[in-house]
Amino acid sequence: MKQRYRLFRRGETWYSHDGLDGKQQTLGTKDKSVALRLLNAKNEASQQSSINLQIARVYLTAGDPVAGKRTWQNVMDSMAATKKGSTRTRWDRAMREEPFNLIRELTLFETRAEHFLKALTTGSISTNIFLRRLHNFALDMNWLPTPVIPRRQWPKIVFEEKRGITWEEHQKILAGERNPEWIAYYKMLWHVGGAQSDVANLCAEDVDWEHKVIGFRRMKTGAAVQIHFGANLENLLADLPGEGPLFPRLSLMTESDRGSLFRRRCRLTGVKDVSLHSYRYAWAERARAAGYPERFAQEALGHGSKAVHRAYAKAAKVKIPALEDYEKRAAEKACSSPNAQCST
């Protein structure tokens, strides 16, 4: 077997040269016999590691014929097959990012922690999120014998602060927009807090006028959503098409196109640091500030909504009324009931 390391001298000190990566490292001695012993130890350790790897590959291949050839690209493709619609589009876009090129053709069996860490340091928050999903999928499928990076050693995901769009910003956007369909769309987002694609694809058939409910299934999760509407939203719905899509042109656009046009509108009106998704955060924050029960907000936006969790956890400030006011209100309500006897 070819030796990985070879010996050479620079000045009076002996060095080793790595035939794989070309790195040169001092052996810390001027004695050739000591240097040879150290070099032989490095070569033996390298050979033993290679032998162990070959043995492990033989065992794994016996149970899984492609174990030794499965790459991270294979894992990416397998995960993509489990996704649909816009989720599949986001997944494919994420997998094309530059940091994943560092591991794309690397076999799972030969992946080391430093491979992942290099991809994580050259990537972004998105890289961390999607690489975790790839890693966990491979572990769940028993394609990895052990974790590449232990769970507690993954770099912490720190998201940028997100916020809801304010009423003033919403009014600026409406004032700067001339297209009636876009104006109605922004108003609908403000009233229902739906995801941009869910709202853009609403149809007249989703509106139950008798019970004043808008019902649809979220495109992202398939979860059923029911939103009760009041007078303002009722007036808005009355001006929209009575059949088919409520927003005919917007429903034909892609999510990215709608987002790009909204960002352009924000630039023209001087509104900063918001996206179409900020309407969803705004709805949750308004609900929290108004004392809307969290379970109701979850029903309206979805039980897995991060917007609800964030708003009800810390974002919105609530003015808590005094207990005596609640007691007084309850007493007045009791006195107004038939046959009630109240002391004065």
GICORZI-V402735 format. One line per field, one symbol per residue. ss: DSSP state (H for helix, E for strand, L for the rest). phi: phi as a letter, one per 30 degrees, with the letter a starting at -180 (. if undefined). psi: psi as a letter, one per 40 degrees, with the letter a starting at -180 (. if undefined). Layout:
BEGIN
ss = ???
phi = ???
psi = ???
END
This chain:
BEGIN
ss = LLLLEEEEEELLEEEEEELLLLLEEELLLLLHHHHHHHHHHHHHHHHHHHHHHHHHHHHHHHHLLLLLLLEHHHHHHHHHLLLLHHHHHHHHHHHLLHHHHHLLLLEHHHLLHHHHHHHHHHLLHHHHHHHHHHHHHHHHLLLLLLLLLLHHHLLLLLLLLLLLLLHHHHHHHHHHLLLHHHHHHHHHHHHHLLLHHHHHLLEHHHEELLLLEEEEELLLLLLEEEEELLHHHHHHHHLLLLLLELLLLHHHLLHHHHHHHHHHHHHHHLLLLLLLLHHHHHHHHHHHHLLLLHHHHHHHHLLLLHHHHHHHHHHLLLLLLLHHHHHHHHHHHHHLLLLLLLLL
phi = .dddcbcacbicccbccdddcidcbdcibccddddddddddddddddddddeddddddddddcbecedcdcddddedddedccbhddddddddddddeedddbecddddcdcedddddddddcbeedddddedddddddddidcdbddbeedcdeddcdddcbdddddddddddddccdeddddddddeddciddeddddcdceddccddchbcbacdddciddbbbdccddddddddccedaiddbeddddddedddddddddddddcicbibbeddddddddddddddidedddddddcjdcddddeddddaddcbdddddddddddddddddddeidccdc
psi = hhhdiiiihhbeiiiihhedeeihhiefiehddddddddddddddddddddddddddddddddhdedeehidddddddddeeiibdddddddddeeiddeddedehiddehidddddddddeaaddddddddddddddddefehdiidhideehhhhhiihiiiiidddddddddehehddddddddddddefiidddddeiideehgddefhhhihhddeeihhhhhiaddddddddeiieiahdgddddeiiddddddddddddddeehifiideddddddddddddeehidddddddehdehddddddededihhhhiidddddddddddddeiieihhi.
END
